[in-house]
Amino acid sequence: MVIEVTQILGNGSVRHAVVVTAGPDAARWEDLAERAAVTCPPAYRAEPGQAVYDIRVGNQVCQVGEEDLVGPLLKLVTAVLAESGGPSDAVRSMVARHA
């Protein structure tokens, strides 16, 4: 399975991260993806100046605004971004707000 996260910040900067679930970590990634329920994300509500996340898990795609990125979906996005070099300041800020 391929998990992709594209983070589009309010200033227009874009960060793209990809994780291919294979090997010994495959079960962990599949569990994160299943818990995130990418097929039933919160309704996307655009907010000027806020980040938008395009999340793709296999053939499933959703877009989530920064304020709606919570719970298991937040954990999935944070893990994917961390795997590709660490979460951005925006993601760290969101995690701190929801902790």
Secondary structure, 3 states (H helix, E strand, C coil): CEEEEEEECCCCCEEEEEEECCHHHHHHHHHHHHHHCCCCCCCCCCCCCCCEEEEEECCEEEEEEHHHCCHHHHHHHHHHHHHCCCCCHHHHHHHHHHC
